[in-house]
Amino acid sequence: MTRPYAPEVSPKTLRKVIVAAAIGNFVEWFDFAIYGFLATTIAQQFFPSGNASAALLKTFAVFAVAFAFRPLGGIFFGMLGDRIGRKRTLAMTILLMAGATTLIGVLPTYAAIGVLAPILLTLIRCAQGFSAGGEYAGACAYLMEHAPHDKRAWYGSFLPVSTFSAFAAAAVVAYGLEASLSAQTMADWGWRVPFLIAAPLGLVGLYMRSKLDETPAFKAVAQEHAVAHSPLKETLRNHGAAICCLGAFVSLTALSFYMFTTYFATYLQVVGGMSRATALLVSLIALIFAAAICPLAGLYSDRVGRRATVFTACALLIVAVYPSFLMASSGAFAASVIGVMLLATGAVLCGVVTAALLSETFPTRTRYTASAITYNMAYTLFGGTAPLVATWLITTTGSNLSPAFYLMAVALLALAGGMALPETSRISLHEVSTDNEGGVLLEQAL
């Protein structure tokens, strides 16, 4: 049985919800970006050896380990969020995430404690990956379950804004430190500063989340005693098809995001022949551009619907990715900026509509679990492997444009999966399901 429940939420409360949801996402991606920007320095501190390349590979291996724990964190926190609520679960994820990031900032190096240093670094990165697995899907659910049904994508677009802003902020902080500190000072203590920033940010986020109420949708489910007792079992039994279809589309979101934010700066240097500073500037311009157009993408999705947005995003990436890589390979500054902006536009559309679809595709009682599984599996398989696969393709094929064709292929897969989903832009997220069938939102949409 389904009972509608759609209370009005004041604009003031919505603004607080946006900030509370976005700040945890900011901390997560700021840490991700800063670890990548400072990889060479971290390699020297935790993996000293006569081979700098080997040390760097070990550093990135520790970075990759965190991805393996994201699906596990998604399952754990997803089940928790569907049983005890979004608010309390998100308080746990931001506390664990900020705490782990801060620990990296105070972690003794190899010179101080020997082999224990890289072991502790690995364990902390695992904790970060575990907490990150429950953060984004939960933040989406928390925000969407407060937002009015006709503006969900617009409100949800501020989560991608926080993601792109985190990358931009990390770039500015990392290179600001490198520009203002000597190499020795940077190695002594400068690299620790960005990780320590997570402590006050995390405390602010925890305070804000603790001051807000549980979402109206979850409160309605709890009041009707319809909370799922086995959300994972119910998710796998009732929503396997939806997870596969949405997961196919989220794969493109993950791949385009990592191609744009992580791999493209390397491509500009290796293929385009740009200096590190110039490649960073191009990426920084594109990140600011991406953050600025997220709300516009949200307005577009709310106006035309999710299926039309999915089609637009896939078609744009299929058409734009080849000229994007071609312009970037030229080494010309203006052409590279235009090229990366083309890729950014498609990535933004994917990211914004994904934030809405993660919550709209699944019913309230299993929304956190199902969306966390879908999101983290796609990001682990296609996002975390993006730089590695792109580099392997160029090495194997001898073509600098082979990553573009890879992204096109994934875009076709995403188009098939995304268009198999029903239109969900006008359905209510405030239903109360008192049966065990699940699929309430899909039934409403159909």
Secondary structure, 3 states (H helix, E strand, C coil): CEECCCCCCCHHHHHHHHHHHHHHHHHHHHHHHHHHHCHHHHHHHHCCCCCHHHHHHHHHHHHHHHHHHHHHHHHHHHHHHHHHCHHHHHHHHHHHHHHHHHHHHHCCCHHHHCCHHHHHHHHHHHHHHHHHHHHHHHHHHHHHCCCCHHHHHHHHCHHHHHHHHHHHHHHHHHHHHHHHCCHHHHHHCHHHHHHHCHHHHHHHHHHHHHHCCCCHHHHHHHHCCCCCCCHHHHHHHHCHHHHHHHHHHHHHHHHHHHHHHHHHHHHHHHCCCCCHHHHHHHHHHHHHHHHHHHHHHHHHHHHHCHHHHHHHHHHHHHHHHHHHHHHHHCCCHHHHHHHHHHHHHHHHHHHHHHHHHHHHCCCHHHHHHHHHHHHHHHHHHHHCCHHHHHHHHHHHHCCCCHHHHHHHHHHHHHHHHHHCCCCCCCCCCCCEECCCCCCHHHHHHC
